[in-house]
Amino acid sequence: MAVGMKRIPKLRPGFRFQWEPAQNAYVLLYPEGMVRLNDSAGAVLKEVDGQRNVADIVALLEQQFPDAGSLSEDVSDFLKDAEQQHWILFT
Amino acid sequence: MSGHHAMPAGDRPGIGPPLWLLAELTYRCPLQCPYCSNPLDFAQTQQELTTEEWVRVLRQGREMGAAQLGFSGGEPLVRQDLPELIAEARQLGYYTNLITSGLGLTATKVNAFRDAGLDHIQVSFQASDPELNNAVAGSRKAYDQKLAMARAVKEAGYPMVLNFVIHRHNIHQMEDIISLCERLGADYVELATCQYYGWAFENREGLMPSKAQLEKAEAEVNSYRKRLTSSGSAMKLIFVTPDYYEERPKACMNGWGSLFLTVAPDGTALPCHSARLLPIEFPNIRESSLHSIWYDSPGFNHYRGDSWMPEPCRSCDEKDKDFGGCRCQAYLLTGNADNADPVCGKSPHHDRILAARKAADHATAGLEELTYRNADNSRLFFRG
């Protein structure tokens, strides 16, 4: 089932998202762990701020990547996966 | 705990940056756990690094790309400058982990560390009940203090990781341990079976669980994990089983000088916190920059790549997967750190592992027969 467009994702407590120049990538840091994110995962999580809902995030990304077409399915799939990995929560 | 580790290009072809920095601030500790990973002769260590020296290490490490930082020991809380080091590290952009016994911690400190930017506190326990916990730790007040501090950590909003070192004297407690963690609201539970280095190697016969004990524990953990998943709990169980029951060695530290850099209390830089026991000269941050230590020192280059490997590793098609296993284990069990880790079924020294397994089936030593980690016992191990 797709993630509802009105839901608001936020990083799970203790998780930090930041740019790492040495890895030339965004990473997700958590207790004693680190995930190096690929470009699209980095682009989505960059807009996850605990305020924007899924629809806002999709709109922002479609603005940033006008050639990519509709992104709602990709974003929704990724956020669902991120929730299952316990990286994010929906408020 | 492991994530997906990046392997980006560093400043030298084939050598990535040290993404993980372990700052062993001190070997001083109020507890006496007989499986401590500190060197046997820790009491010989003089001259801990100063605050300024640690700040230099943190800055140099961060510049090189280190992102995960562990404050460990000994008991890191005995360092009076810990709040200052936390603040510096957080401001540099590290994800900061405090790895503590909980002794010496107070709710006030828990909150002050959070305000300084500490990301995470890992509290270690020795058992699920006070009697066994305090007997292993060699401290009568340890358990109650740990419980209180686990609650304070949770209260302050940190993610909570509880760590239990597992051995033959507490391996029967798996369900009680996990249930205690659930009640405390842990996010992650590390059930780390003893690794046999340092004091744990000295006490191996009295610590190593039998195969039957291990299988029972694994079954209990797996069934608890299922229950957690079906109840929607996010609490994650990480059960680290002892490599002595494997037929292939672990990819120790993801390869020598590949991701991890440890700085010991006196400034000695090491590819892992056990490597100090090897007959290799390791550089000191008082004499060289972290950059030249990581990329150029003979110590850190000693076991990079695979040209150092003798047989059976040299011609093995798994050598890129496990890097020949653990150098410290090879040294401790065969007397030569170049050898294949004897955990490997292909090692000509695998009989030493088989003998340890057999001994574990018949071990009868009680807790009171172990050599406890304290300064008096440490002085017995001084090498001159």
Interface residues (C-beta under 8 A of the other chain):
Chain A: R12 P13 G14 F15 R16 Q18 E20 P21 A22 Q23 N24 A25 V27 L28 L29 Y30 P31 E32 G33 M34 V35 R36 H86
Chain B: M1 S2 G3 H4 H5 A6 P8 G10 P17 L19 M64 G65 A67 Q68 G70 G93 Y95 N97 D119 H120 Q122 G157 Y158 P159 V161 D187 Y188 A234 K236
